Amino acid sequence: MQGLQQFWQQTDGVGRAVAMLLLAMSVSAWVVILWKFWVLQRARRDIARAVPAFWAAESLASGRARLGALDREQVLGPLLQAAAALPGSGTLETSGRLDSQLTRRLRDALHGALAHLQFGQVLLASIGSTAPFIGLFGTVWGIYHALVSISAAGSITIEKVAGPVGEALIMTAAGLAVAIPAVLAYNLYGKWVAACEAELEGFAHDLREMALTTPSDRA
């Protein structure tokens, strides 16, 4: 802690700006990490429970009710709504064949669900890839600033160099501390999202087959 205080007092505006940027990136990364962990865990559990419950229902209305009760993240409900929607008329969107309209609606609903699950992935990837370089820039700038200050003092000794340079290296460690959790979370959540995507695509495909074979039951 004392080293951080000395670094903050000795560095200039650029070094402090880099430190504040790393702090903001760390806070943002951890907020997204914790939020996505909660969302993806709920979505995975809901998909595992809701899809079998839906297909085990006696009717479409009963299946819709079961899906609504179990789908807390609303990634399955929009797919069912898209499959059960009645075809419209009078626009280019509704001028194609009914099966093409159904495919388009399911595709749009699937993209919406995946966008919800993938939200924050870009931020984690960006932080994980840039934080080490920002920390390295802070280290280089801190060393330069320290050497300029020591040179202005008129005498250079290993004792005077080691302290400021060592404090500047804190920025490299800070950059790695910000990047490593973001990269690990990005890889883990990417795997979870891919698993959810496979389940959602399978559910959308089954809904399409059901809607095409029993069009009169849609409501």
N, C-alpha and C positions, 0 to 999 in steps of 0.2 A: 504493500500500500504506500509506503514511504517513497519507493522508487517511482510509482505512478505520479505521486504529488510533485516530486522533483522534476519528472519529465514534463508535466503540465506547466510548471512554473518556468522551465528553461526553454521550452519550445516556442515557436512563433505561431502566427495565425494559421499558416498552412498546416502545420503539424496538428494543431488543435482541431482544424476542420476535418482532417483525415480521421482523427480519433472519434469525433462526433459522428462522422459518416459510418464508421465501423460499428459504433454503438447502435445507431439507427438500423443498420442492416441486421445486426444480431437480434434486436428486439422484434423486427419485422419477421425474421426467419422463425423465431421461436413461437410467435403468435400463429403463424401459418402452420408450423409443425404440429402444435397442439390442437388447433382447430381441425386440420385435415385428419389427424389421427382419430378424433371423435367422429367426424363425418364418415370416413371410410369404414371404420369399425361398425357403425350403425348400418351403413349401406350393405356391407357384406353379410351381416347377420340377417337383415331384412330380406335380402334376395334369397338367401338360403332357406328362409322360412316361408316367405310369401309365395314364391313360384309353385312349390309343391301344394300349398294350401289352395291356391287358385285352381289348379288343375284337378284337385280332389273335390271341388265344389259340384253341387248337383245342377246348377244353372249359372248362366252368365251373371245374373243379378247377385246371386250368392257369392260367386267368385269375385265380383267387383267389391262387394262389402268386405270380404276377407282381405283383399289386396289393399283396400283403403285403411284397414285397421293395422296392417303390418308394415306398410310401405311408408316409414317415417320420413325418409329423405326424398320421397316423391320422384323416384327414378323408374318405377314400374308403372305407376298410374298413368302417366302421359302416353305410354305405349298402348295400354288398353284403350284409352280414349281415342287414340288415333285409329286403332283397328275397328272400333265400334262406331266411329263417326259416319254419318250418312253422307253420300256423295252430293255435292252441290252442282250448280250449273251456272252458265253465263260468263265464265272467265276462262282464260287460257289454262289455268291450273286444273280446272275441272273438265276440260275438253278432251282429255285423253281417255284411255280405257280405264275401267274401274280398278283392275288389278294394278295398273301403273299409278293411279291416284293413291291407292292403299299403300303401295311401296313408298311413295314420296312422303306420305304422312308419317309412316313408321320411321323412315330415315330421319326426318326432321325431329321427331320426338326422341329418337335415339341420340342424335347429336346434342340435343338439349340436355339430356341426362348425363352424357359424357362430359359436356362442358361444366356441369355442376361438380362432377367428381374430379375433374382435372384442374379445377380452379386453384391457383396458387403454385402449380408446378413450375410455371415459367419463372416466378419470383425465386423459388428455391434454386432452380438451375442457374439463374443469373447471379444470385448471391454466392453460390458455391463456386462458380467459375471466376468471379471478379474479386472476391474478398481477399484472396492471397496476394494478388497483384496490388490492390490498394494498400494492404499492410506493408508490402515490400516498398512501395513508393513512400509511405510514411517513414520507413526505416532509412531509406536513402536520404530523404530530406532531413530527417533528424540528425543523421551523421554529418551531413553537409553543414547544417546549422551549428552543430557542436564544434566542428573543426574550425569554422569561421570564428566562432566565439573564442576558442582557445588560441587561434592565431592572433587575434586582436589583443589578447592579453600579453603577448610578447614572449611567452615561454611555453614550451611544449614538453611535457613529461608523460610517461606511461600512466601515471596516476590520474593526470588531468584528462587523458584521452579515454581511459577504460570506463570511467563512470558515465559520461555522456553517451558514448557509443553503446554501452550495454543497455542504457535506458532507451535508446533509439530502437534497439532490437526488439523491444517489447511490442512494437507495432507489427513486426512479422508474426510473432506469436499470436497477437490479437487477430490478425487476418486469418490465420489457420484455425483459431478457435471459433471464428464466425463461419468459415467455409465448411469445416468437417461435418458438423451436424446437418447443415443444409444439404450436402451431397448425399449423406447416408439416408436422410429422410426422402430425398428425391428418388433415389433408387428403390427404396422400400415401397413408397407410395405408388411409384410407377408400376411395380409388380402387382400391387393390390388393385389399381385401376384397370390394368390389363385383364385381371381375373374377373372383375365386375363387368367389363366390356364384353367378354366372351359369354357370360351368363345373360346379359341383356340382349345381345345379338341372337342368342338361341331362343330367348323368350319372344323377341320380335318376329323371328321366323315362324315359330309355332302359332303365334297370334295371326300372322298373315295366312297361314294354311287354314286355320279355323275360320277366319272371316271369309275366305274364298269358297270354302266348302259349305258353310252355313250362313249365307248372306241374310237370310230372312230373320235370323235371331239377333241381329245387331240392333241396338237401341241406344 
